[in-house]
Amino acid sequence: MFVIIGIADTSFVAALAKSPPPLPVAIQQIIDDDAAICRQLTGRRGKTGDMVRRLDANGDGLTDYLVFSGSYVCPGALSAFTPTATAGVSTYLFLGRADGQVQRIWSGDSWGPEITQQGRRTTITFQMTGIACGDDRGGEVSVADRYSCKLELRPDPKGRWGLRSGLPSN
């Protein structure tokens, strides 16, 4: 009979206790795709930074995920993941399901999300410009002169998620 007596490294155990659960496959795939782009451009994988945000977007108590590729850190190829004056970066919202899986309910290009928490309500907004704000003048005006607005990502009365506009801010 063997008896093994050991002393646990409490810092390792504490780190395990603080580690978030693994990401769902669909979200990991986006990270892997961004890593492949970075590796192709620079020969290195890059880092996720804060591109994946865990939140409760719909107030059901389940973990939802907002993924913004613009936060992927790829030294040597920053422009591959940085919004420009005329184009945003891939952004996704996944809602958690009771079975532990996620469902992608929205994706689009954005210039970066702003997340605010007010009690149990989570608000996701994006500063946008141009056609998203009702400005269909296109090349007739400079980028700096295009309308800008703040849009909220929320469901409509039928439960379809999308960017809901307000009034242009200029």
Disulfide bonds with the S-S distance in Angstrom:
Cys38-Cys74 2.02
Cys133-Cys149 2.09
